[in-house]
Amino acid sequence: MKETLPTDGIPRYDKSAVNSDSDTNSDSDQDIDSTTSLSTATVTPQPINIQLQNEEYDSDTEVSSIVPNGQSCMGDNSSVFHPLLNHNVFQIIENNDNSTIFIGLTSKQILFLSGIFTLQIVKGGMVYNNVHYNASLEKMDFWHPLSNSIPSIQGSHYAGWSNKLHVLSRYEHFLLEETKLNDFPCILQLNNMKIDGLLDCHKLYPDVRYLWKLRSFQTDEMFQRLPTDKMFDILVEGIDLFTPLKISNEWQTTIEKISLSHRNFEYDSRIMIIGGKNSGKSTFLRLLIEKILSNKESTDNKINHNIDSNDLLYLDMDPGQPEYSHPESISLSQLNGSKKVLGQHLCQSTSFFLKQIYLGVTSPQDEPTTYLKQIDHLVTTFEELYSRNTSVINLPGWIKGFGITVLNKIIAKYKPTNVIILESNSSSQNIDDLKIPDEFTRESFKYNPIITKIPANFNFMANQQQQQKLMKFHASQLRTFKMVALFHKTLESSSRISYDFNPLLNKCPLQISFGLPIGGGGLQAIKISNEFKTIHEDDLPNALEGTIMALHSCDNGKSLKDLIIMKGHLPVITNNNFNSLEYVSLVLIHSVDVQNKILNVYVPEYLIPELDCGNPEINWVLVRGKSETPLCEIYQRNNIFAKVALPFISKERRKKYEHIWKIRRNVKRRGHHMK
């Protein structure tokens, strides 16, 4: 039996699309095979031929599939988990209609789950990304988007003396007497994470319809492996179209060595990963962090905002593909392992920022000088306040030309104890230009950095037909998703996260006054980029409407006095050397009321309490970068304008190999030169 998914809104990319700078989607219709359902039927997996490729694609999209040389993705068919209702999958309907799922795994049996879920090991143990976890009452949060490779959950034993059921009393009778679950050596309990509305993002931005689940919106119960209220789904290797995450022996050995040296190092470790685009830097860093934090005790308490010497600090310096930061920003974050968060959360998990800086670009190549300056500022903050904490740094994949100069400056400033270089054929000649000193000195302490070179991950795909079927998400789509999710997040706490994806234009914007005396509160200035410097003062308000800007607070508004110039009715700063600002949030400019001197803006609802709206003396500064407003925020497909021909907007999806031509004026061919 086949399940045919609608192609409308599903991003599909082939090799050429991934390499392209444009958001090209394939217009070919593809069927997704699904022969497994949550039933008592016997399922036979369909074998696929695996071809390993060792080619690095110069792309923004990171494909995090790491396959050991000579290993097959399928593995042993006997270890593949097939969901069978009332055999190895059991469901309990709670009073609040939120069902609990119990899954039984045999020894070394492999389970794949996509989506967002909370997992508790009720009995035995499990291996996740080569880290063993014992059964306990601890609940771990998992984020498994289909844009990334899906890590496996492998059934294991209890590494201790007393292997017992760690389960709430209301479930104990069900597990022991009414089911066959107790016969399994490993029992997992799965629930929805306390997140409301995130899967509704497709209603506003259709391109992410299948970001978390393959069957999220199918109505035929034959294809429902889990109830429709679940935010996660069971995947079967060889049947469902996803990419399993396989970790090579080189990566596994390196992670073990770094984790061991981290525990034995007499000074706090500073870990840096260097590699080109699509080399797996972010994946390697996530695996390493999971290994380091697995040794820390977890509690259900709220994150302790007092920085402890055992806390792990994360310097997120990739504005295009951040792990924790707001879009197009860099940050310093605290990771203390108070609650285990595993997988790739796409910047949606609760984070505690120690410092955040808005750049307004997706790549350091757009503003290399500004990027270097802000990186220096961020590392200086780390050195002055948190230098005794173990830290890791997430770098962009720019390792060509001036990118090597940027990396060398970061190395000299950060002074890493461990440098892991992910090598590939295309990046080896650039890596040779790195300048890593033989010795660093920090507070009268001298140490030699440990340099480890390992192969970068290579782009794993199945045969050509299977490759065309696998769903891919371009980096630009994930950036748009993060931007949309930020503006529609209504609540963020240690216990719950909520979203509302109704269009922003249906809500009333907030108002910020401008034109008040210097230092007297309100909007003191607008810091504009070079593209707005030559614009006529009468056109500036219209140019700002509909754009995304960064809202900053300024402690001393009077320090702006000598920097502000009036451009019509708006106070403007054009000096890029002014840095005494604290980033607060991104805002979407709804309109500029010049007559009443008011800016109408949309701010993420969950950040409004941080604005301290009751304090009229706060001085605000708006900074305009190059952030692009998602089209879905200003033009909804199902609104009253859907049938109206609007200027500059095309509702047609570009076909395969159809691109927008970009003129390069800085390149001259041989025929352009005078002889």
Secondary structure, 3 states (H helix, E strand, C coil): CEECCCCCCCCCCCHHHHHCCCCCCCCCCCCEECCCCCECCCCCCCCCCEECCCCCCCCCCCCCCCCCCCCCCCCCHHHECCCEECCCEEEECCCCCCCEEEEEECCCCEEEEEEEEEEEEEECEEEECCEEEECCCCCEEEEECCCCCECEEEEECCCCCCCCCCCCHHHHHHHHHHCCHHHCCEEEEEEECCEECHHHHHHCCHHHCCCCCCCCCCCCHHHCCCCCCCCEEEECCCCCCCCECCCCHHHHHHHHHHHHHHHHCCCCCEEEEEECCCCCHHHHHHHHHHHHHCCCCCCCCCCCCCCCCCCEEEEECCCCCCCCCCCCEEEEEEECCCCCEEECCCCCCCCEEEEEEECCCCCCCCCHHHHHHHHHHHHHHHHHHHCCCEEEEECCCCCCCHHHHHHHHHHHHHCCCEEEEEECCCCHHHHCCCCCCCCEEECCEEECCEEEEEECCCCCEECHHHHHHCCCCCHHHHHHHHHHHHHCEEEECCCCEEECCCCHHHCCCEEEEECCCCCCCEEEEEECCHHHCCCCCCCHHHHHCCCEEEEEEECCHHHHCCCEEEECCEEEECCCCCCCCEEEEEEEEEEEECCCCEEEEECCHHHHHHHCCCCCCCEEEEECCCCCCCHHHHCCCCCCCCCCCCCCCCCCCCCCCCCCCCCCCCCCCHHHCCC
